[in-house]
Amino acid sequence: MRAAARRVEFYSGKADNATVFENGGLCIYYDSMEVTVRGEIVHLTPIEYRILKLLAQNIGRVLTHSMIIRDVWGSLVQKSVPSLRVFMTTLRRKLEQNSNGEQYIQTRIGVGYRMVPMENR
């Protein structure tokens, strides 16, 4: 029972009640499922968007590979870790194209990923 309560608490991020998430030059508009970096629209696939939204809802926290896979794909399949790495590489490339050098996603080698809190400028 306590473990389930911890999971609910863990997955309830700041962005749940907000309609816009901002982190530095990154903006996620939850109502329209649109993402911009420094005012430029970033075109994401549905999976990339779900990964980004999950990281944003848990900004500053390290999410393990299995947590992300379970939340995005709905199951924990071992072959999904390489797929996750490919999606993360593509997502990073898209976000950092117009980011002015800001790196929004940080890798924790052997563990997972986290969204880095930035100063809103």
Disulfide bonds with the S-S distance in Angstrom:
none
